[in-house]
Amino acid sequence: MNFIQSIVQNPVKVAVGVLLVALFGTVSLLAMPKQLTPEVQIPTITIRTQWQGASPPEIEKEIVHEQEEQLRGVEGMTKLSSESQYGLGEVTLEFGIGTDMSEALVKVVSRLQQVREYPENADEPTISTTNSSDRAIAWFILGPRVPDGDEIRAFAAEHSDNAELQAALERAAL
């Protein structure tokens, strides 16, 4: 009751306190960074093994499958995925947020050493740690736009008074 009584007896102090809390709350709300999608960095380890001249099924059978068998039980791993291309096999392990990556890397290396053997011409696997922010969301490839035949004819019709252009078009048509 003493607390409520002091609030009632000091309305000016209470009003100033409420205004200060509201003012600092507004300032901190405006200063706080906002994002539509927060940046969550997923700890990832990627194992790349090159085998020049090998087809994807060969790489899958001889390299990737063997690596996956050894890496399935790595502690803390949340997702295991792989991809095979011509001359390249890639195994990606994702770990929970907050995982100690140096410890996870040691576990992955020790598991990879248990792979029986790699094909004769295959390179030793390379291990890299990445985050999801290192991966591209989209690739944009820019190149020249090649006009089709109708666009070339329309251009030629617009510039039909140019004798050099007409001669070049006639030569190209032959």
C-alpha positions in Angstrom: 0.0 0.0 0.0 2.9 2.3 0.6 4.0 2.1 -3.1 0.5 3.0 -4.4 0.2 5.8 -1.9 3.5 7.3 -3.0 2.4 7.2 -6.6 -0.9 9.0 -5.8 0.9 11.7 -3.8 3.6 12.4 -6.5 1.7 12.6 -9.9 4.3 14.9 -11.5 7.2 12.4 -10.8 5.0 9.5 -12.1 4.2 11.5 -15.3 7.8 12.4 -15.9 8.8 8.7 -15.4 6.2 7.5 -17.9 7.3 10.2 -20.4 10.9 9.2 -20.1 10.1 5.4 -20.5 8.0 6.3 -23.6 10.7 8.6 -25.0 13.6 6.1 -24.6 11.3 3.2 -25.8 10.5 5.2 -29.0 14.2 6.1 -29.6 15.4 2.5 -29.1 12.6 1.2 -31.3 13.6 3.5 -34.2 17.4 2.8 -33.7 16.8 -1.0 -33.7 17.8 -2.6 -37.0 15.0 -4.3 -38.9 15.1 -7.0 -41.6 12.3 -8.7 -43.5 14.3 -12.0 -43.3 17.0 -12.2 -40.7 20.4 -13.4 -41.6 20.8 -16.8 -40.1 24.2 -18.3 -40.9 24.0 -22.1 -41.1 27.4 -23.7 -40.4 28.3 -25.9 -43.3 31.2 -28.1 -44.3 31.7 -29.1 -47.9 33.8 -31.9 -49.1 34.8 -31.7 -52.8 36.6 -34.6 -54.6 37.7 -34.3 -58.2 38.1 -37.2 -60.5 38.9 -36.0 -64.0 37.1 -37.8 -66.8 34.6 -39.7 -64.5 30.9 -39.6 -65.2 28.4 -38.6 -62.4 27.3 -42.2 -61.8 30.9 -43.4 -61.4 31.6 -40.5 -58.9 28.4 -41.3 -57.1 29.3 -45.0 -56.7 33.0 -44.9 -56.1 33.4 -41.7 -54.1 30.3 -39.9 -52.9 28.5 -43.1 -51.6 31.6 -44.1 -49.6 32.0 -40.7 -48.1 28.3 -40.5 -47.2 28.5 -43.9 -45.4 31.3 -42.6 -43.2 29.8 -39.1 -42.6 26.3 -40.2 -41.6 27.0 -40.4 -37.9 28.9 -37.1 -37.4 27.7 -35.6 -34.2 25.7 -32.4 -34.5 24.9 -32.7 -38.2 21.4 -31.7 -39.2 21.5 -32.3 -43.0 23.6 -34.3 -45.4 23.4 -33.7 -49.1 25.5 -34.6 -52.1 25.9 -33.7 -55.8 27.8 -35.5 -58.5 28.9 -33.8 -61.7 31.3 -34.7 -64.5 34.7 -34.9 -62.8 33.5 -33.7 -59.4 31.7 -35.1 -56.3 30.5 -32.8 -53.5 29.1 -33.7 -50.1 27.6 -31.0 -48.0 27.0 -31.3 -44.2 24.9 -28.7 -42.4 25.2 -28.3 -38.6 23.0 -26.7 -36.0 23.4 -23.0 -35.3 26.0 -22.4 -32.6 28.0 -25.6 -33.4 31.8 -25.3 -32.8 33.0 -25.6 -36.4 36.6 -26.4 -35.4 35.4 -29.4 -33.5 33.0 -30.4 -36.2 35.8 -30.1 -38.8 38.0 -32.4 -36.7 35.2 -35.0 -36.6 34.6 -34.8 -40.3 38.3 -35.2 -41.1 38.6 -38.2 -38.8 35.5 -39.8 -40.5 36.9 -39.1 -44.0 40.1 -40.9 -43.1 38.1 -44.0 -42.6 37.0 -44.1 -46.3 38.7 -47.3 -47.6 40.3 -46.0 -50.8 39.6 -43.6 -53.6 39.9 -44.4 -57.3 43.4 -44.3 -58.7 43.1 -41.0 -60.6 40.9 -39.2 -58.0 42.4 -36.3 -56.1 42.3 -36.1 -52.3 39.1 -34.5 -51.0 39.3 -30.8 -50.1 37.3 -29.6 -47.2 35.9 -26.1 -46.8 33.6 -24.4 -44.3 31.0 -22.0 -45.5 27.9 -20.3 -44.4 24.6 -20.1 -46.2 25.3 -16.5 -46.9 28.3 -17.5 -49.0 26.0 -19.2 -51.5 24.4 -17.3 -54.3 20.6 -16.9 -54.4 20.7 -16.3 -58.1 23.1 -16.2 -61.0 22.8 -13.6 -63.7 24.6 -14.2 -66.9 24.8 -11.2 -69.2 25.5 -11.5 -72.9 24.9 -9.8 -76.2 21.3 -9.9 -77.6 21.3 -11.4 -81.0 18.6 -10.0 -83.3 16.4 -12.3 -85.3 15.9 -12.1 -89.0 12.7 -9.9 -88.8 14.5 -7.3 -86.7 17.4 -7.2 -89.2 14.9 -6.7 -92.1 13.1 -4.0 -90.2 16.4 -2.2 -89.6 17.4 -2.5 -93.2 14.0 -1.2 -94.4 14.4 1.9 -92.1 17.9 2.5 -93.6 17.2 1.5 -97.2 18.7 4.7 -98.5 22.2 3.6 -97.3 23.9 1.9 -100.3 26.7 0.3 -98.2 24.1 -1.3 -95.9 22.1 -2.6 -98.8 25.2 -4.1 -100.4 26.2 -5.8 -97.1 22.7 -7.2 -96.7 22.7 -8.6 -100.2 26.1 -10.3 -99.6 24.8 -11.8 -96.3 21.6 -13.1 -98.1 23.8 -15.1 -100.5 
